[in-house]
Structure formats: C-alpha cells, structure tokens
C-alpha cells in the first residue's frame, strides 16, 4: 500500500515519494515492484547511480517498464552503449505501449 501511495505522489512531491518508498523497502525489501519504484524515484531525483543499483532488472528480465527505468538511469549516467542496448530491447518488444514509445524516443535522442 505504501508503494502505491508513493506512485500517486511521484510527479508532485519527490521527498514524500522517496520517504514512502523507503518505508516500503523496509516492509518488503525483496519486492520487485517496490525496488523498481525506489530505483525509479532515485533516477528521477538525480541519484541515477544508486537508482541503477537498486532497479531489479535481473529479477524481472521480462518487464519492459523496469528495463526502461534502467535504460533511463544508464543514459543519465552517460553509460550510453548499455543504455542503448536496454532501450532497444524495450523498443523492439512485442505489442504497442507507452513504454515502448518512450524507449524509442529516448533511444533516438542518445
């Protein structure tokens, strides 16, 4: 529930989102969803190095959303070759989604 509440505040209150997500990590430290939210919050807040460490891409290799978050973090760190690999996999994935579109757009800009 804390993780879902954090997602509500993700675009409007970084400090509150970070605090809620940190609390979520204490309650359920192995949750892929919570680690993704926490890692993404860190990336969005400028702590991409820590965010990339936290993002559980290895735990959920088939998640385009987590891969996209990882790709953004890597791009922000300047690890462009790896970022491009991750984003290309998302962009080339099956189906149509906003994540695929975002990955393609970022891929075209790096």
URPE-V884087 format. One record per residue. N is the residue number from 0. RES is the residue in three letters. PHI is phi in degrees with one decimal (999 if undefined). PSI is psi in degrees with one decimal (* if undefined). D_CENTER is the distance of its C-alpha to the mean C-alpha in Angstrom with 1 decimal. Layout:
n-><N N>
res-><RES RES>
phi-><PHI PHI>
psi-><PSI PSI>
d_center-><D_CENTER D_CENTER>
This chain:
n-><0 1 2 3 4 5 6 7 8 9 10 11 12 13 14 15 16 17 18 19 20 21 22 23 24 25 26 27 28 29 30 31 32 33 34 35 36 37 38 39 40 41 42 43 44 45 46 47 48 49 50 51 52 53 54 55 56 57 58 59 60 61 62 63 64 65 66 67 68 69 70 71 72 73 74 75 76 77 78 79 80 81 82 83 84 85 86 87 88 89 90 91 92 93 94 95 96 97 98 99 100 101 102 103 104 105 106 107 108 109>
res-><UNK UNK UNK UNK UNK UNK UNK UNK UNK UNK UNK UNK UNK UNK UNK UNK UNK UNK UNK UNK UNK UNK UNK UNK UNK UNK UNK UNK UNK UNK UNK UNK UNK UNK UNK UNK UNK UNK UNK UNK UNK UNK UNK UNK UNK UNK UNK UNK UNK UNK UNK UNK UNK UNK UNK UNK UNK UNK UNK UNK UNK UNK UNK UNK UNK UNK UNK UNK UNK UNK UNK UNK UNK UNK UNK UNK UNK UNK UNK UNK UNK UNK UNK UNK UNK UNK UNK UNK UNK UNK UNK UNK UNK UNK UNK UNK UNK UNK UNK UNK UNK UNK UNK UNK UNK UNK UNK UNK UNK UNK>
phi-><999 -62.5 -63.2 -64.3 -65.5 -59.8 -64.9 -65.8 -92.1 -56.3 -94.0 -120.5 -146.6 -57.7 -61.2 -65.9 -61.2 -61.3 -63.1 -63.1 -70.6 -63.5 -63.7 -61.4 -63.2 -69.4 -75.1 -138.9 -63.6 -98.1 -73.1 -61.4 -61.7 -70.6 -63.4 -63.7 -60.3 -62.3 -60.9 -65.3 -60.2 -63.1 -60.5 -61.9 -86.3 97.0 -103.0 -59.7 -60.1 -70.2 -59.8 -65.2 -67.9 -84.1 -56.2 -88.6 -55.7 -69.6 -82.3 -138.3 -63.4 -95.7 -89.1 -63.2 -66.4 -65.7 -61.9 -61.0 -59.3 -64.0 -60.2 -62.7 -60.7 -64.0 -62.1 -67.4 -82.3 86.0 -89.8 -71.8 -61.8 -68.7 -58.6 -62.5 -60.5 -65.5 -66.6 -64.0 -61.2 -67.6 -63.0 -88.6 -65.2 -75.8 79.3 -117.2 -156.9 -64.0 -63.3 -60.9 -64.3 -64.5 -63.2 -62.1 -62.3 -66.2 -57.1 -71.5 -101.6 -118.9>
psi-><-38.5 -39.3 -43.5 -38.7 -39.9 -40.2 -28.6 -37.6 0.4 -35.4 -8.1 -24.7 87.4 -48.6 -42.7 -42.7 -45.0 -44.6 -44.4 -40.6 -37.6 -39.1 -40.4 -40.1 -34.5 -36.8 -40.8 73.2 -19.9 3.9 122.2 -42.7 -42.5 -40.7 -37.4 -48.0 -45.9 -47.6 -42.3 -40.7 -43.3 -43.8 -48.3 -32.1 1.8 2.1 55.0 -35.0 -47.1 -38.4 -43.1 -33.0 -34.8 -35.1 127.4 46.3 -37.0 -26.7 -21.6 65.8 -17.5 5.2 108.8 -33.6 -45.7 -41.1 -41.6 -45.3 -42.1 -43.8 -42.3 -45.5 -44.4 -40.9 -41.9 -26.7 -10.4 12.6 69.9 -36.2 -46.8 -40.7 -44.1 -40.5 -47.5 -47.0 -36.0 -40.8 -40.6 -47.8 -32.9 -0.1 170.5 154.7 -178.9 133.3 162.1 -35.3 -42.8 -42.8 -42.6 -41.6 -43.5 -44.2 -45.6 -41.4 -40.5 -17.3 -1.0 *>
d_center-><18.8 17.3 13.7 14.9 16.7 13.8 12.1 15.5 15.5 12.0 13.8 17.1 17.2 14.7 17.1 17.6 14.0 13.5 16.9 16.2 13.1 15.1 17.9 16.0 15.1 18.9 19.9 17.8 16.4 15.9 14.0 11.1 10.0 10.6 8.9 5.6 6.6 8.1 5.7 3.7 7.5 8.6 7.1 8.6 11.6 12.4 11.9 9.7 12.0 11.5 7.7 8.1 10.8 9.2 6.3 8.8 9.0 12.7 13.1 11.9 12.7 13.6 10.4 9.7 6.8 5.0 7.0 6.2 2.7 5.3 7.9 7.3 7.3 10.2 11.9 12.0 13.5 16.0 15.4 16.1 17.7 14.9 12.3 15.0 15.4 11.9 11.8 15.4 14.9 12.6 15.1 18.0 17.0 19.4 19.9 18.9 15.8 14.1 11.0 13.6 15.3 12.4 11.8 15.6 16.0 13.8 15.5 18.7 18.2 17.5>
